[in-house]
Amino acid sequence: MLILSLATIITLAVLLGSGVWIAFALIGTAWVALEFFSPFSPGPILASDFWGASYGWDLTALPMFIWMGEILFRSGLADNMFRGLSPWLNRVPGRLLHTNIIGSGMFAAVCGSSAATCATVGKMTLPELERRGYDSNMAIGTLASASTLGLLIPPSIVLIVYGVVTEQSISRLFMAGIGPGLMILALFMGYLVLWSLLKGNREGRTGYDESSMRFIDKLRNTWALVPILLLIGGIIVSIYGGLASPTEAAAVGVVLSIVIARLTGSFDMATLKDSLFAAVRTACMIAFIIAGASFLTSAMGFTQVPMQLARTIGEMGLSPAMLLIMLTLLLLVMGCFLDGISLILLVTAILMPLVSAAGFDLIWFGIYLVVVVEMSQITPPVGFNLFVIQGLTGKDIVTITKATLPFFLLMLLSIVLMYLFPEIALHLPQAMNR
């Protein structure tokens, strides 16, 4: 098991460091694991996983949301959003960098996908923040980390899977995710305020001062927010009003963005063509990575390394606190090779009796699992959101990892706070029973 683990990590590091496409690095690592450490032939498994990962109704939401972001970016609606928010956020330390956190949290609540949130919000915000003089590393860090909340803020596919497998109430799990989700957003914004006061403002890395704008001009700029608010409101109403599923709401978002851009006079055939081709490129990049990650997940399953590691922890006889620490380390390592749903299924299949015996509330434990899965999205070397950011910006993975490290540590702090104060996750679910 140790030799296989080392071989897998070294192969992945070499392939990523050689500059090959990320998807090929994941495929190559999985191929080595299956070819040399299992009796199974890699070819049929690769074909099956690529087919399984490349179709599905839920996957349709990804390119549609990305296309919506491209339309907003190319039609100037994203610029209008920043012009409307800038005068009001000017006195808040960090200024427009907060839009990455707030916007990602809101969009995550709409689509439930961290990859779609990262790609869509990033396409709108990163170019504008750079043009307005904001620190690029902080912009990347806030985007990559806040977009992971799509796994926690309802509706969450991962929470649904956990609820079904453990026979817990999905509605209570959804309610339990609200408190920790808001807490993590507050931690991110608090860190951003602290960074701005101690470093960003002094070094001129928090944009331009717009405090001198007249009140009437602020109101005029705020009017530019109305189209974006209508778009977000239309998507949210279509989902929570039962008019559309998240996948169908993605199509609603595209239609609304085209209508709004057309009414504002900033949309033509050239914009349509450019946005469509750009969305296809980004969506294909993400879909290719998803397929490669699916193959690597299968390879890890066939070699049974995750199951053996989980059993080893289960046999240690640890206290609840130490069990949680060991589980966190295990899940972060496994998160480099398995997707979130696979991690959930692994833990529930092997360690659930141990978790119950340790006295953990299963609703609370589900939220803890999702937070750790979120952390794995920005954990190098295979943090999925890191790859999405790399595709959007062209920056190297080391730079992106450094930018996200403070937010990774804040998510770790959120787990500690949840352990010390379980009511953060359990207050709302318990209130449902009163």
DONUNU-204104 format. One record per residue (C-alpha): x, y, z. Coordinates in steps of 0.2 Angstrom, whole numbers, always signed. Layout:
// DONUNU-204104
<u->X, v->Y, w->Z>
...
END
This chain:
// DONUNU-204104
<u->+0, v->+0, w->+0>
<u->+14, v->+12, w->+4>
<u->+23, v->+8, w->-12>
<u->+7, v->+11, w->-22>
<u->+4, v->+27, w->-13>
<u->+21, v->+34, w->-16>
<u->+21, v->+29, w->-34>
<u->+4, v->+37, w->-37>
<u->+10, v->+54, w->-29>
<u->+27, v->+54, w->-38>
<u->+19, v->+50, w->-55>
<u->+6, v->+63, w->-53>
<u->+19, v->+76, w->-47>
<u->+30, v->+72, w->-62>
<u->+16, v->+73, w->-75>
<u->+10, v->+89, w->-68>
<u->+27, v->+97, w->-67>
<u->+31, v->+92, w->-85>
<u->+17, v->+104, w->-91>
<u->+6, v->+91, w->-99>
<u->-13, v->+94, w->-99>
<u->-21, v->+91, w->-81>
<u->-33, v->+78, w->-88>
<u->-18, v->+69, w->-96>
<u->-9, v->+69, w->-79>
<u->-24, v->+62, w->-70>
<u->-26, v->+49, w->-84>
<u->-8, v->+44, w->-83>
<u->-7, v->+42, w->-65>
<u->-23, v->+31, w->-65>
<u->-15, v->+21, w->-79>
<u->+1, v->+17, w->-69>
<u->-9, v->+12, w->-54>
<u->-20, v->+0, w->-63>
<u->-6, v->-7, w->-75>
<u->+7, v->-10, w->-61>
<u->-3, v->-12, w->-45>
<u->-19, v->-21, w->-50>
<u->-24, v->-36, w->-61>
<u->-37, v->-26, w->-71>
<u->-34, v->-19, w->-88>
<u->-34, v->+0, w->-89>
<u->-41, v->+1, w->-106>
<u->-59, v->-4, w->-103>
<u->-60, v->+5, w->-87>
<u->-54, v->+21, w->-95>
<u->-67, v->+19, w->-109>
<u->-81, v->+16, w->-97>
<u->-76, v->+30, w->-85>
<u->-75, v->+43, w->-100>
<u->-92, v->+38, w->-106>
<u->-100, v->+39, w->-89>
<u->-92, v->+55, w->-85>
<u->-96, v->+63, w->-102>
<u->-115, v->+62, w->-102>
<u->-129, v->+65, w->-90>
<u->-143, v->+78, w->-87>
<u->-134, v->+86, w->-72>
<u->-118, v->+89, w->-82>
<u->-128, v->+100, w->-94>
<u->-129, v->+114, w->-81>
<u->-110, v->+116, w->-82>
<u->-108, v->+123, w->-99>
<u->-124, v->+133, w->-98>
<u->-119, v->+142, w->-83>
<u->-102, v->+145, w->-90>
<u->-110, v->+152, w->-106>
<u->-120, v->+164, w->-95>
<u->-104, v->+170, w->-87>
<u->-96, v->+173, w->-104>
<u->-112, v->+183, w->-110>
<u->-111, v->+194, w->-95>
<u->-93, v->+197, w->-97>
<u->-93, v->+201, w->-115>
<u->-109, v->+211, w->-115>
<u->-102, v->+223, w->-102>
<u->-115, v->+218, w->-88>
<u->-101, v->+212, w->-77>
<u->-93, v->+229, w->-78>
<u->-110, v->+237, w->-74>
<u->-111, v->+226, w->-58>
<u->-94, v->+233, w->-52>
<u->-99, v->+251, w->-56>
<u->-114, v->+249, w->-46>
<u->-106, v->+241, w->-31>
<u->-90, v->+250, w->-30>
<u->-96, v->+267, w->-23>
<u->-105, v->+258, w->-8>
<u->-91, v->+246, w->-4>
<u->-77, v->+259, w->-5>
<u->-77, v->+262, w->+14>
<u->-76, v->+243, w->+17>
<u->-58, v->+237, w->+19>
<u->-55, v->+226, w->+4>
<u->-68, v->+235, w->-7>
<u->-73, v->+225, w->-22>
<u->-64, v->+210, w->-17>
<u->-79, v->+206, w->-7>
<u->-89, v->+203, w->-23>
<u->-79, v->+187, w->-26>
<u->-84, v->+180, w->-9>
<u->-102, v->+187, w->-9>
<u->-105, v->+183, w->-28>
<u->-98, v->+165, w->-26>
<u->-109, v->+162, w->-11>
<u->-124, v->+168, w->-20>
<u->-120, v->+159, w->-36>
<u->-116, v->+143, w->-26>
<u->-133, v->+143, w->-18>
<u->-140, v->+144, w->-36>
<u->-131, v->+130, w->-45>
<u->-123, v->+119, w->-32>
<u->-107, v->+116, w->-42>
<u->-90, v->+123, w->-36>
<u->-83, v->+121, w->-54>
<u->-97, v->+130, w->-62>
<u->-97, v->+144, w->-48>
<u->-78, v->+146, w->-50>
<u->-78, v->+147, w->-69>
<u->-94, v->+158, w->-70>
<u->-90, v->+171, w->-56>
<u->-71, v->+170, w->-61>
<u->-75, v->+175, w->-79>
<u->-85, v->+190, w->-73>
<u->-74, v->+196, w->-59>
<u->-55, v->+192, w->-61>
<u->-53, v->+203, w->-77>
<u->-62, v->+218, w->-69>
<u->-53, v->+216, w->-52>
<u->-36, v->+216, w->-61>
<u->-41, v->+231, w->-72>
<u->-46, v->+241, w->-57>
<u->-29, v->+238, w->-48>
<u->-33, v->+224, w->-35>
<u->-21, v->+211, w->-30>
<u->-22, v->+196, w->-41>
<u->-17, v->+183, w->-28>
<u->-31, v->+189, w->-16>
<u->-43, v->+189, w->-31>
<u->-39, v->+171, w->-35>
<u->-39, v->+166, w->-17>
<u->-56, v->+173, w->-13>
<u->-63, v->+166, w->-29>
<u->-56, v->+148, w->-27>
<u->-61, v->+146, w->-9>
<u->-78, v->+154, w->-9>
<u->-84, v->+145, w->-24>
<u->-82, v->+128, w->-15>
<u->-97, v->+133, w->-4>
<u->-108, v->+126, w->-18>
<u->-106, v->+109, w->-10>
<u->-112, v->+116, w->+7>
<u->-126, v->+129, w->+3>
<u->-142, v->+121, w->-2>
<u->-146, v->+113, w->-14>
<u->-131, v->+102, w->-12>
<u->-130, v->+85, w->-22>
<u->-116, v->+79, w->-9>
<u->-128, v->+82, w->+6>
<u->-142, v->+73, w->-4>
<u->-130, v->+58, w->-6>
<u->-125, v->+58, w->+12>
<u->-143, v->+59, w->+18>
<u->-149, v->+44, w->+7>
<u->-134, v->+33, w->+12>
<u->-135, v->+37, w->+31>
<u->-154, v->+38, w->+31>
<u->-154, v->+56, w->+38>
<u->-167, v->+69, w->+34>
<u->-161, v->+79, w->+19>
<u->-171, v->+94, w->+24>
<u->-162, v->+94, w->+41>
<u->-145, v->+92, w->+32>
<u->-150, v->+107, w->+21>
<u->-154, v->+118, w->+36>
<u->-138, v->+112, w->+45>
<u->-128, v->+118, w->+30>
<u->-134, v->+136, w->+32>
<u->-125, v->+141, w->+48>
<u->-108, v->+134, w->+44>
<u->-109, v->+141, w->+26>
<u->-113, v->+158, w->+33>
<u->-99, v->+156, w->+46>
<u->-86, v->+152, w->+32>
<u->-91, v->+167, w->+22>
<u->-89, v->+178, w->+37>
<u->-72, v->+171, w->+41>
<u->-67, v->+174, w->+23>
<u->-73, v->+192, w->+23>
<u->-65, v->+195, w->+40>
<u->-48, v->+189, w->+34>
<u->-50, v->+200, w->+19>
<u->-54, v->+215, w->+30>
<u->-39, v->+211, w->+41>
<u->-27, v->+209, w->+26>
<u->-33, v->+225, w->+19>
<u->-30, v->+235, w->+35>
<u->-13, v->+228, w->+38>
<u->-6, v->+226, w->+21>
<u->-17, v->+229, w->+6>
<u->-22, v->+247, w->+8>
<u->-4, v->+252, w->+13>
<u->+3, v->+244, w->-3>
<u->-10, v->+250, w->-14>
<u->-17, v->+233, w->-19>
<u->-36, v->+236, w->-15>
<u->-41, v->+246, w->-30>
<u->-45, v->+264, w->-33>
<u->-53, v->+276, w->-20>
<u->-70, v->+281, w->-27>
<u->-76, v->+290, w->-11>
<u->-77, v->+307, w->-19>
<u->-92, v->+302, w->-30>
<u->-108, v->+312, w->-28>
<u->-123, v->+304, w->-20>
<u->-133, v->+306, w->-36>
<u->-119, v->+298, w->-46>
<u->-119, v->+283, w->-34>
<u->-138, v->+281, w->-37>
<u->-135, v->+282, w->-55>
<u->-122, v->+269, w->-55>
<u->-132, v->+258, w->-43>
<u->-146, v->+257, w->-57>
<u->-134, v->+247, w->-67>
<u->-135, v->+233, w->-54>
<u->-154, v->+230, w->-58>
<u->-151, v->+219, w->-74>
<u->-139, v->+208, w->-64>
<u->-151, v->+207, w->-49>
<u->-165, v->+203, w->-61>
<u->-155, v->+189, w->-68>
<u->-150, v->+181, w->-51>
<u->-168, v->+183, w->-45>
<u->-175, v->+175, w->-60>
<u->-163, v->+160, w->-57>
<u->-167, v->+158, w->-39>
<u->-186, v->+160, w->-41>
<u->-186, v->+147, w->-55>
<u->-177, v->+134, w->-43>
<u->-185, v->+138, w->-26>
<u->-202, v->+141, w->-34>
<u->-202, v->+124, w->-41>
<u->-202, v->+130, w->-59>
<u->-186, v->+122, w->-64>
<u->-172, v->+111, w->-58>
<u->-154, v->+118, w->-56>
<u->-150, v->+111, w->-74>
<u->-165, v->+119, w->-81>
<u->-162, v->+135, w->-72>
<u->-145, v->+136, w->-80>
<u->-154, v->+137, w->-97>
<u->-165, v->+150, w->-89>
<u->-150, v->+160, w->-84>
<u->-143, v->+160, w->-102>
<u->-159, v->+166, w->-110>
<u->-161, v->+179, w->-97>
<u->-143, v->+185, w->-99>
<u->-146, v->+186, w->-118>
<u->-162, v->+196, w->-116>
<u->-155, v->+208, w->-104>
<u->-139, v->+211, w->-114>
<u->-150, v->+213, w->-129>
<u->-161, v->+226, w->-121>
<u->-146, v->+236, w->-115>
<u->-139, v->+237, w->-132>
<u->-123, v->+227, w->-129>
<u->-127, v->+211, w->-138>
<u->-125, v->+206, w->-156>
<u->-120, v->+191, w->-167>
<u->-102, v->+194, w->-164>
<u->-104, v->+194, w->-145>
<u->-115, v->+178, w->-146>
<u->-102, v->+169, w->-157>
<u->-87, v->+174, w->-146>
<u->-96, v->+170, w->-130>
<u->-102, v->+153, w->-137>
<u->-85, v->+148, w->-143>
<u->-76, v->+153, w->-126>
<u->-89, v->+144, w->-116>
<u->-86, v->+128, w->-126>
<u->-67, v->+129, w->-123>
<u->-69, v->+132, w->-105>
<u->-83, v->+118, w->-103>
<u->-73, v->+106, w->-113>
<u->-57, v->+109, w->-102>
<u->-68, v->+106, w->-86>
<u->-77, v->+91, w->-93>
<u->-60, v->+83, w->-99>
<u->-53, v->+86, w->-81>
<u->-69, v->+78, w->-74>
<u->-67, v->+63, w->-85>
<u->-49, v->+61, w->-80>
<u->-53, v->+63, w->-61>
<u->-67, v->+49, w->-64>
<u->-54, v->+37, w->-71>
<u->-42, v->+41, w->-56>
<u->-56, v->+38, w->-44>
<u->-60, v->+21, w->-52>
<u->-41, v->+17, w->-51>
<u->-40, v->+20, w->-33>
<u->-56, v->+10, w->-30>
<u->-49, v->-5, w->-39>
<u->-32, v->-4, w->-30>
<u->-42, v->-3, w->-13>
<u->-29, v->+10, w->-6>
<u->-43, v->+21, w->+1>
<u->-52, v->+7, w->+10>
<u->-36, v->+0, w->+18>
<u->-32, v->+17, w->+25>
<u->-49, v->+19, w->+32>
<u->-49, v->+2, w->+40>
<u->-32, v->+6, w->+47>
<u->-39, v->+22, w->+56>
<u->-54, v->+12, w->+62>
<u->-43, v->-1, w->+71>
<u->-33, v->+12, w->+80>
<u->-46, v->+15, w->+95>
<u->-44, v->+33, w->+95>
<u->-53, v->+46, w->+106>
<u->-67, v->+57, w->+97>
<u->-55, v->+72, w->+95>
<u->-41, v->+61, w->+88>
<u->-53, v->+52, w->+77>
<u->-58, v->+68, w->+69>
<u->-40, v->+74, w->+67>
<u->-36, v->+57, w->+58>
<u->-51, v->+57, w->+48>
<u->-48, v->+75, w->+42>
<u->-30, v->+71, w->+37>
<u->-36, v->+55, w->+28>
<u->-50, v->+64, w->+19>
<u->-38, v->+78, w->+13>
<u->-26, v->+65, w->+6>
<u->-40, v->+55, w->-2>
<u->-47, v->+71, w->-9>
<u->-32, v->+73, w->-20>
<u->-38, v->+57, w->-29>
<u->-56, v->+55, w->-26>
<u->-71, v->+66, w->-30>
<u->-83, v->+72, w->-16>
<u->-96, v->+59, w->-18>
<u->-84, v->+45, w->-18>
<u->-76, v->+51, w->-2>
<u->-94, v->+52, w->+6>
<u->-97, v->+34, w->+0>
<u->-81, v->+28, w->+7>
<u->-83, v->+35, w->+24>
<u->-101, v->+30, w->+26>
<u->-97, v->+12, w->+20>
<u->-83, v->+9, w->+31>
<u->-82, v->+21, w->+46>
<u->-100, v->+25, w->+50>
<u->-101, v->+12, w->+64>
<u->-85, v->+20, w->+72>
<u->-92, v->+37, w->+70>
<u->-108, v->+33, w->+78>
<u->-99, v->+24, w->+93>
<u->-89, v->+39, w->+95>
<u->-105, v->+49, w->+99>
<u->-105, v->+61, w->+84>
<u->-122, v->+68, w->+79>
<u->-124, v->+61, w->+61>
<u->-132, v->+77, w->+55>
<u->-117, v->+87, w->+62>
<u->-105, v->+74, w->+54>
<u->-112, v->+76, w->+37>
<u->-109, v->+94, w->+37>
<u->-91, v->+91, w->+43>
<u->-88, v->+79, w->+29>
<u->-94, v->+92, w->+16>
<u->-83, v->+105, w->+23>
<u->-68, v->+93, w->+22>
<u->-73, v->+89, w->+4>
<u->-74, v->+108, w->+1>
<u->-56, v->+109, w->+7>
<u->-50, v->+95, w->-4>
<u->-56, v->+106, w->-19>
<u->-42, v->+118, w->-15>
<u->-29, v->+106, w->-9>
<u->-14, v->+103, w->-20>
<u->-9, v->+95, w->-31>
<u->-26, v->+89, w->-37>
<u->-38, v->+103, w->-30>
<u->-51, v->+104, w->-44>
<u->-54, v->+123, w->-41>
<u->-36, v->+126, w->-43>
<u->-36, v->+118, w->-60>
<u->-51, v->+129, w->-65>
<u->-42, v->+145, w->-60>
<u->-27, v->+139, w->-69>
<u->-37, v->+137, w->-85>
<u->-45, v->+154, w->-82>
<u->-29, v->+164, w->-78>
<u->-14, v->+154, w->-85>
<u->-5, v->+156, w->-69>
<u->+6, v->+141, w->-62>
<u->-2, v->+129, w->-49>
<u->+11, v->+135, w->-36>
<u->+6, v->+153, w->-37>
<u->-13, v->+148, w->-36>
<u->-10, v->+137, w->-21>
<u->-1, v->+150, w->-12>
<u->-15, v->+162, w->-15>
<u->-28, v->+149, w->-8>
<u->-18, v->+144, w->+7>
<u->-25, v->+157, w->+20>
<u->-43, v->+152, w->+15>
<u->-39, v->+133, w->+17>
<u->-33, v->+137, w->+34>
<u->-49, v->+147, w->+38>
<u->-59, v->+132, w->+33>
<u->-49, v->+121, w->+44>
<u->-53, v->+134, w->+58>
<u->-71, v->+132, w->+54>
<u->-70, v->+113, w->+58>
<u->-62, v->+117, w->+75>
<u->-76, v->+130, w->+78>
<u->-89, v->+117, w->+73>
<u->-82, v->+104, w->+85>
<u->-81, v->+116, w->+99>
<u->-98, v->+124, w->+96>
<u->-109, v->+110, w->+87>
<u->-124, v->+122, w->+88>
<u->-117, v->+131, w->+73>
<u->-123, v->+117, w->+62>
<u->-137, v->+109, w->+74>
<u->-147, v->+124, w->+79>
<u->-158, v->+126, w->+64>
<u->-161, v->+107, w->+62>
<u->-166, v->+106, w->+80>
<u->-177, v->+121, w->+79>
<u->-187, v->+111, w->+65>
<u->-192, v->+99, w->+78>
<u->-199, v->+111, w->+90>
END
